[in-house]
Amino acid sequence: MIAVIADDLTGAVEIAGIGLRYGLTVEVVTTVGQNTNVDLLVVATDTRSMPEQEAVATMTEITARLKALNPELLFKKTDSVLRGHVLAELNAHADVMRFKKTLLVPANPALKRTITDGQYFIKGLPIHLSNFAHDPDFPVSQSEIHSLLRCDKGEIAINTTDDNLPATGIIVGECAEASDLKKWAQKADRQTLLAGGSGFFAALLEAAGFLSKVNGTFAILEEPTLLVSGTTFEESREFIRNIKNSGTRVSYMPLHIVDLENPGENLLDNWADEIAALLTTQKKAVIAIAGIATAATNLREKTAAVVEKVFEKTSVKELLIEGGATASAIIKQLNLTRFTPVDELSTGVVRMKATAQEDLFLTLKPGSYNWPVMVWDK
């Protein structure tokens, strides 16, 4: 069995989609039990949204439970642009696994995310000039790797594929093209904690002899369909605006709910009634938040609360969510903990069956990725 720990839900689901692509049986869970017979077990956490001390405690416990399952490979899925408590969590994993060395390869040239000369680039531009500069939790102000990881230069090594790796410590692997991922995968061994983005994980599977199938599944989504947008990326907001302009109603969070720290049940019920009515009449509805600066965690909690109320009021067959923290808040509110991935619709966009609710499919994607056309083609 291969075990993966991810620091957010959409990252976990992205790894699950890669597992499908390489012919593995896959399960995504939010808690680690003792019974599993899949090829790939992906543990989805929400530690990126936690304070660092809580995140480290959570990752320590999960790593210990996974170690008891004796996986052939333990991989840590980090954010590809290094948001979150990356170094602290890697040190926690390494301590439990008794690894002296960690190889972190976060970049993914297929998504035009590269690391060269100690600098991170998105589509050829320094990352601090991208939308990641406006991330509500981990805004990027510099493109230098030490800055992204919030550490001093002596705390990590930054190496190319031609370098001899240090015997200890955390090594960040530079990566400018897909062939670099393959070279890093060839340097992997069972005495090193392996971590990074989805591109590195796919390269590790190929190095182990797994063969990729065609990426992208044609799936017909059922109705009623509810899409929840919980991201600040402008491309996603433009996508929502286009849906609205096409005639589908988009229900933006009412301003009085945004402004109140603890909106009353009646306000949430009224909003849920509006969304449920859209699902009943149009079979499709979108929940989104206008571009308002406020506490991100509070908005996620309000969004999750109204989604639960919508589920109580009407049937939902397909739940689509963009944004890992929003997705984690919603599945926690709905008490969903185990999922079976069934379709990789496109890179990072994965459709799953909710184990506890047989008639519900959940499709997730990171906020910075795009929805495939099949998701909302009419």
N, C-alpha and C positions, 0 to 999 in steps of 0.2 A: 504494500500500500504506500502511496505517496500522500503526505500530509502537507497542507499549506495553511499558514496563518496570515490573514489579511487584516490591515488596520482600519478598513472600512468595507461596507457591504458591497458596493459596486465593484471594488477591486477584487473581492472574493468571487463575485459572479463572473467577472472577466476571466479569471483563472479557470472557473468551471467551464466556460465556453471553449477555452483552449483544450481542456480535457476532452470535451465532446468531439472537437475537431480532430483529435488524435486517437479517437476510438476508445477512450476510457469510460468506464462506468463511474459516475460522479454523484456526490451528494454534497450539498451546502448546508451547514448547520451553524447555529449560534451558540451551542453548548456542546461539550465533548463528553460522549458516553463511552461505554466499553464495547458496544455491539455495532460493528460495521463490516460489510463485506464488499465494499466498493474498491475500485482501483485508485480513485482520487477522492480524498476527504478534504474539503475546504472549510475552514473555520472562519466565519465572518464576525468580526468584532466592530465596535464603534470607538476604538481607543483614540482615533484622531480627534474626536470631539470631547475627549476627557482631559482633565488636568494631568500633567505628566506623571505624578506619583501614582494616581489611580490607574493610568494606562500601563505603567510598569508592573503593578501588582496583578492586573488582569492578564497581561501577557506571560508573566511568570507562572501563574496557575495553569493557563491553557497549555503552555509548553510542557509542563510537568505531566499533564494528563495525556498529551500526545506522545511523549516519550515512553509512557507505560504501554502504549499500543505498538511500540517498536516499528515505526515506519521505515521503509527502505530509504526514503528521502524526506527531509523536513525543509521546506522552503518558506521564507518569509516574504510575502508580497507587500512591498512598500508602495507608496504613491510614486508614480513615475517622475514627478517633479519635486519630490522630497518634502511635501507638506507632512505635518504630524510630528510625533516625538520619535523620529527615526533612530537616532543614535542610542537613546536611552532604552528603547525597546530591543534593539539589536543586542545590546549588552546583556539585557535580561535573558533573551533566548540563549545566547552563548553561554552564560553562566549555568543555566539549567542543563544544557546539552554537553557542557564541559568542552566546548570548542575554544581554542586559543585564537582562531583566525576567522574573520568574516569577510566574504566577498560580496560587495554590493554593486549591482549593475542596474541602475534605474532607467537609463535612457532607452528609447525605442525608435530607431531610425525609420521604421515603417510608418510611424506617426509624426515623423519629422521633428523628433525630440532627441537631441544629440548633446554629448559632452565632449568638448575639445579644449585642450590647454587649460583645464581647470575651470572652464566656463560652461554654463548650460544655455543651449539655444533652442528656440521654438521656431521652426520654419526659417532657419537661418538668422534669426534676430535674437539678441540677448533676451532671456526669459523675463526680465523685469520690464520689458517693453510690450509684453503680451497681456492678455486678460487676467493672467495669474497675479498681476500687480494689484488687482481689486478683490482678491479672495477675502471673504469676510473673516476667516479664522487665521489664515497664514499668508498675509499679503507679501508679495515678493518685491523687494526694493533693490536687490542686486542680483547679478547672474553668477557670481563666483560661488563655487561649490561649498566652501567653508561657510559662507554667509547663509546659503540655503539650509545647511545643516546646523547653523547656529553654534559653531565650534571654532576653537583655535586651530591653526594650521598643524600643530604638533599632535592633535588628537586623532587624525586620520591620515592615510596615505592615498594619493591619487595617482593611479598607474595606467599606463597603456598596455595593450596586449603583448608588447615586446619586452616589457619589464619583468624582472624576477620579483616575485611577490614576497613581501616580508613574511616572517614566520609567525608573527602575532599581530593582533590589532585589527582594525577595520580598514579595508581597502576599497576605495571607490574606483570602479573600472570605467575608464573613458570609452566612449562608443560613438563613432561617427557614421558607421554604415553597418548593414546587416551582417556582413562577414565578421565584424568585431564580436557580435553576440556569439557566433559559433566558436570563435577563438577563446572567449571567456568560458564557455561551456566545457571546452576541452581541458581547461585548467581546474575544473571542479573535482573535489575528492570528498570522501566521507568524513574527513577530519576538519572540514571547513563548513561554517554556516553559510548557506547560499541565500541571497536576498536580492530583491530588485523588482523590476517591472515585468509586465506580461511577455515582452519580447525575449527576455532572458530565460523565463520559464519555458517558453516554447523551444528555445534553443537547447535547453537541458533535456527536454523530451526527445528531440531529434538526436542528440548525442547518445541517448540511451537506446536508440533504435526504433522509436515510434515514428509512424508515418502519418503525415497530415492528409486529411480529406479536403474537399472543396470547402472553403470558408463561406458561410452564408446560406441560410435555409429559407426556402419559400414556405411561409406559414400563413394560414388564414386565421386572423384573430377573431375570436367570438365577440358577441355583444350581449349585454351592455359593456362598454369599455370606458374606464376612467383613467385619465392621464393626470399625474400630479407632477408639477414642475417645482423643484426646490433648489434651483441653481441661479447664480448671478451672471453666468456667461451670456454675453450679448447674442451669440448665435442661437442659443436656446430661447432667449426672449423673442428674437425675431421669428423663430419657428412658431412660437405661441401666437404671436401677432398675425402670422399668415393663416393659422388655423381659424382665428377669430374672423379674419377678413373673408375666409371662404364660406362662412355662414354658421360654423359650429360655435355654440356659445362657450365662452371662456368665463369662468366664475373667479374673479379676482377676490382675494381676501378683503372683506369690507374694512374700511378705514377705522371704524370704531372698534373692530376686533384687533387690528394692528396696534392701535394706540393703548388699549387697556392691557395691563400686565396680566390680569386674570379675568378674562371676559366671562360673563355669566353663562350658564347652561342655555338660557333662552336665546342668547345671541348666536351661539354655536348651532343650536337647533334650527334657527331661522336660516342660517347659511346652508346647513345640511339639507333643509327642505328645498332650497333653490337648486342645489346640485342634483338631488334625487329627482326633481321634476325634469331637469334636462336629460338625465339618463332614461327616464320613462318615455319622454316624447321624442328625443333625438337618438337615443341609444348610444350616444357618445357625449362625454363632457370633459372639461379640462379645469383643473384647479391650479391657480398660479398666484404669485405675489408680485405686485407692481414694484417698480424700482424705488423702494423706500428703505432708507438707512435705519436699521433698528437691530436689536439683539437677535442674531441668527438662531440661537438655540430656542428662544421663546417662540419664534415663528414656526420652527419645526414642530414643537409641541402642540401649537394651535392647529397646524395642518393635520397632524396625526389624529388629534381629537375629533376634528370634523370628518375625517375619512372614516373613523370608527362609527360615527353617527350615520353617515351615508350608508354604510354596510347594514346598519340596523333598519334602515328605512326602505331599502330597495336592493335588488339583485345586482351584483357586479361579477362578470365572468372574467374580464381581463383588467388587471391593475398594472398600469405602466407608471414607473417612477424614475425621474432623473435627479441625481444628487445622492451621494452615499449617506450623508447624515440624515437627510429627510427620509430616505428609505428605511434606515435603521429605526428611526422614531416611529414610523408607521407600522412596521412588522412587529415591533414591541407592543404597540398599542393594540394590535389585532391578535397578539399572543401566537404568532407564527414563528417557529424555531427551526424547522427542517424543510428542505426543498430538494426536488429532483429536477435538474436541468434537462430540458427536452429539445430546445432549439437554440443554436447560435445564429441570430438573425443577421448580425454583422459583427465586426470586431468590437468587443466590449458590450454588446447588446444581446442579452441572453434571456430566454423565456423559460420559466420554471413552473413546475407543478407544486403547489403548496400541500405538503403531506397531511396537514390537519384539516384541510378544506378541499375536498375532492373536485369541486366544480370551479375552483379559482386558479387562474394562471397569473403569475407575477413576472413582469418583464422589467429589467433594470438596466440603466446605463450610467456611466459617469457624466457629470454635468458638462465636461469639456468635449465629449464625443457627440456625434450626430446620430439622430434617429434614421433608420433606413426608410425608404419610401413606403414599404409595405405596412408600416405602423399606422400611418394616417394618410391613406391614398384617396380618401373621399370625404 
